[in-house]
Amino acid sequence: MHFVHSFIILLSVFGGLFYDYLGFYLVFQLLILCSWVGYGCYNKKWGHCVVTEAQWNLKQAYHVRPDTESYVHYLLKYKFGIETKESTLGMYIFAIYAVTVVIGLVRYFRLLD
């Protein structure tokens, strides 16, 4: 699951760099947004990812569910030893997401001209 999360994060941040795949990249970004908002509406945890929920459920089956709801916070805190405030980190994550989507949209619509 760490590989899946790492792939999603890297593709989300750097996927807009590849001109040939901008359409797929934007669909991928839309799916991420749907996960955060749609799934968040369903379970009342706004900004919560479906993949994170699946990973936490697997960890809970082994009685090691993290005390955080954010995968990036978990990664920074438990894997890299970097202490951050989860709510602040969530705002940074959304800001990076928004900036990458805007850059992807600008690049995509320039290609259509």
KEGU-215744 format. One record per atom (N, C-alpha, C): x, y, z. Coordinates in steps of 0.001 Angstrom, whole numbers, padded with zeros to 6 digits, always signed. Example, Ala and Ser with C-alpha at 12.3 -4.5 7.8 and 13.67 -1.06 7.14 Angstrom:
! KEGU-215744
+013190-005690+007800/+012300-004500+007800/+013200-003300+007800/+012850-002250+007080/+013670-001060+007140/+012900+000030+007870/
//
This chain:
! KEGU-215744
+000820-001198+000000/+000000+000000+000000/+000865+001263+000000/+002055+001168+000593/+002944+002334+000552/+003322+002648-000896/+003532+001611-001689/+003862+001817-003099/+002704+002508-003819/+001481+002061-003558/+000308+002664-004201/+000197+004136-003819/+000327+004431-002547/+000263+005824-002094/+001391+006653-002702/+002591+006124-002703/+003725+006854-003271/+003511+007127-004748/+002990+006153-005475/+002695+006324-006893/+001658+007422-007102/+000592+007396-006316/-000462+008408-006432/+000088+009801-006140/+000873+009936-005092/+001431+011238-004722/+002379+011746-005803/+003289+010902-006256/+004241+011318-007281/+003546+011660-008593/+002571+010862-008989/+001835+011143-010217/+001035+012435-010086/+000463+012663-008927/-000309+013877-008705/+000557+015126-008774/+001758+015059-008241/+002631+016225-008211/+003353+016424-009548/+003841+015339-010144/+004696+015468-011325/+004047+015031-012640/+002854+014487-012585/+002213+013977-013794/+001912+015042-014831/+001717+016263-014403/+001410+017344-015335/+002598+017775-016177/+003763+017220-015920/+004950+017586-016693/+004986+016908-018062/+004218+015866-018241/+004258+015087-019476/+003124+015515-020402/+003484+016215-021475/+002493+016774-022397/+001570+015715-022994/+002108+014572-023339/+001317+013553-024018/+000208+012962-023147/+000328+013118-021839/-000620+012482-020925/-001399+013476-020074/-001480+014722-020503/-002166+015739-019689/-003643+015427-019491/-004295+014899-020506/-005710+014538-020364/-005911+013476-019293/-005086+012439-019334/-005158+011380-018320/-004824+011923-016934/-003842+012811-016892/-003436+013430-015629/-004595+014198-015004/-005302+014964-015813/-006419+015755-015285/-007568+014868-014829/-007810+013779-015529/-008830+012818-015083/-008402+012199-013756/-007124+011869-013632/-006589+011320-012391/-006780+012319-011246/-006483+013591-011502/-006660+014627-010481/-008136+014757-010100/-009022+014637-011064/-010459+014681-010775/-010862+013501-009889/-010302+012341-010154/-010602+011171-009318/-010111+011368-007886/-008961+012007-007736/-008466+012313-006388/-009430+013252-005684/-009875+014280-006379/-010827+015219-005792/-012134+014519-005431/-012588+013650-006302/-013812+012882-005998/-013616+012001-004769/-012436+011452-004623/-012147+010641-003440/-012211+011501-002187/-011577+012666-002225/-011547+013547-001061/-012926+014087-000719/-013671+014520-001736/-014961+015159-001484/-016092+014129-001430/-016149+013245-002420/-017227+012263-002486/-017195+011292-001325/-016040+010702-001100/-015914+009778+000017/-016027+010525+001342/-015507+011750+001355/-015617+012583+002555/-017063+012875+002909/-017888+013105+001901/-019315+013343+002127/-019983+012071+002666/-019556+010937+002133/-020139+009668+002527/-019850+009318+003990/-018600+009489+004425/-018252+009068+005776/-017966+010213+006742/-018258+011444+006312/-018104+012652+007147/-016651+012923+007538/-015712+012499+006708/-014291+012780+006914/-013785+013490+005663/-014030+014786+005564/-013659+015553+004381/-012165+015500+004146/-011783+015287+002900/-010381+015224+002546/-009746+013873+002806/-010557+012909+003167/-010033+011577+003479/-010055+010734+002214/-008967+010059+001944/-008772+009307+000713/-009259+007865+000859/-009812+007330-000206/-010283+005951-000220/-009114+004989-000014/-007977+005287-000632/-006804+004423-000498/-006293+004435+000948/-006299+005602+001559/-005882+005693+002962/-006809+004870+003844/-008097+004976+003606/-009062+004198+004397/-008816+002704+004238/-008546+002257+003020/-008260+000839+002787/-006988+000419+003525/-005962+001271+003471/-004713+000943+004163/-004918+000912+005668/-005677+001864+006196/-005915+001891+007643/-006728+000669+008068/-007668+000236+007233/-008437-000969+007557/-007539-002205+007584/-006588-002272+006655/-005630-003386+006676/-004774-003340+007940/-004317-002153+008298/-003507-002014+009516/-004333-002366+010758/-005594-001975+010749/-006466-002271+011893/-006656-003785+012046/-006684-004510+010945/-006804-005966+011012/-005608-006582+011749/-004467-005900+011690/-003267-006355+012402/-003045-005582+013697/-004056-004833+014120/-004041-004078+015377/-002930-003028+015437/-002658-002361+014309/-001628-001317+014276/-002133-000064+013562/-003403+000235+013710/-003954+001420+013032/-003295+002693+013584/-002799+003561+012693/-002163+004811+013132/-003150+005746+013813/-002616+006666+014603/-003467+007623+015309/-003774+008855+014458/-003374+008849+013208/-003624+009962+012306/-004558+009526+011183/-005275+010472+010617/-006172+010160+009508/-005523+010430+008156/-004382+011085+008151/-003707+011476+006920/-002520+010560+006644/-002464+010046+005428/-001336+009194+005074/-000035+009983+005042/-000062+011200+004497/+001154+012001+004416/+001653+012336+005820/+000741+012646+006738/+001137+012901+008121/+001756+011648+008729/+001152+010518+008493/+001689+009234+008964/+003089+009004+008409/+003262+009237+007109/+004549+009021+006462/+005621+009924+007063/+005296+011201+007220/+006269+012138+007778/+006603+011809+009230/+005572+011502+010023/+005771+011289+011455/+006446+009953+011776/+005924+008882+011206/+006384+007561+011611/+007498+006982+010742/+007603+007424+009525/+008644+006883+008644/+009867+007793+008553/+009637+009126+008616/+010745+010067+008497/+011051+010821+009780/+010220+010669+010821/+010464+011312+012108/+010258+012817+012107/+009465+013321+011176/+009204+014761+011084/+007852+015048+011729/+007865+015844+012771/+006630+016169+013498/+005968+017388+012854/+004725+017248+012460/+003955+018337+011866/+002553+018340+012454/+001874+019449+012300/+000478+019541+012712/-000379+019043+011553/-001247+018094+011829/-002013+017439+010771/-002899+018414+009994/-003533+019351+010670/-004420+020280+009973/-003643+021220+009060/-002484+021687+009516/-001644+022549+008686/-001129+021779+007480/-000704+020554+007698/-000228+019721+006608/-001339+019486+005579/-002556+019294+006043/-003687+019119+005141/-003905+020332+004251/-003732+021519+004804/-003865+022742+003986/-002755+022816+002949/-001544+022443+003336/-000423+022442+002380/-000657+021427+001263/-001145+020265+001635/-001417+019234+000635/-002458+019729-000355/-003531+020332+000140/-004564+020833-000769/-004024+021967-001634/-003193+022837-001073/-002611+023943-001850/-001722+023401-002970/-000900+022413-002664/-000047+021808-003693/-000905+021141-004756/-001944+020453-004319/-002874+019822-005256/-003495+020865-006179/-003992+021955-005604/-004651+022998-006401/-003680+023622-007403/-002477+023897-006968/-001478+024506-007861/-001148+023553-009007/-000959+022281-008716/-000629+021336-009783/-001790+021160-010752/-003013+021201-010259/-004169+021097-011153/-004251+022320-012059/-004066+023490-011499/-004108+024716-012308/-003015+024691-013373/-001819+024305-012987/-000727+024209-013968/-001084+023196-015058/-001621+022052-014673/-002034+021041-015645/-003115+021555-016576/-004094+022274-016030/-005162+022836-016868/-004629+023869-017847/-003751+024743-017377/-003174+025762-018257/-002394+025098-019384/-001589+024118-019049/-000803+023424-020072/-001716+022670-021033/-002785+022072-020529/-003707+021313-021379/-004420+022230-022364/-004940+023337-021874/-005680+024230-022769/-004775+024982-023734/-003520+025154-023396/-002558+025716-024363/-002326+024744-025497/-002375+023468-025201/-002202+022463-026252/-003387+022440-027206/-004553+022805-026708/-005744+022792-027555/-005810+023984-028497/-005059+025039-028196/-005085+026238-029056/-004505+025982-030414/
//
